[in-house]
Amino acid sequence: MSDNSMQINPVYIKSVELENYGPCKSFKYNFRFDDKGNPIPLILIGKNGSGKTIILSHIVNALITAKQMIYDNSEVEKGKVYKYRSSNYINSGSLYSYSRVEFTKDNSAVTEWQLIDKKEILIKNHNLNISNPEWMNIPNNETDYYLQRSTLLQQNI
């Protein structure tokens, strides 16, 4: 899609989910919308180190990724993100971290997994069995996985 395309239907963030990511052991937020479909503003309040910036960084990464997928010319080089993806952010004592930012357009989403070891090792040594269907997408010999599922490229947004 060219950079001169007109936006027909606005795309909003539908939900943010983090698991075992930094101080966020389990976090899920479904954004609220008014009766006209407009988003209701959200203000994050919390103590230092409680995960506010981590939540925002996942939102920013998802927005950057979506823009890179939709437009030919983006300020951020394709494949690059705002906050570096790393297993260093896995919550202490956890075997993995998971994040997902979902958009209102056709359930488009950006998903990230970070593992402390290869998936096959975690399954074998820790009997790790995660019920999340996206877990099955991670190749057995990988320690991280980043997926952009989008129909935004296939249609005018």
Buried (B, 14 or more C-beta within 10 A) or exposed (E): BEEEEEEEEEBEBBBBBBBBBBBBEEBEBEBEEEEEEEBEEEEEEEEEEBBBBBBBBBBBBBBBBBBBBBBEEBEBEEEEBBBEBEBEBBBEEBBBBBBBBBBBBBEBBBBBBBBBBBBEBBBEEEEBEBEEEBBEEBEEEEBBBBBBBBEBEEEEB
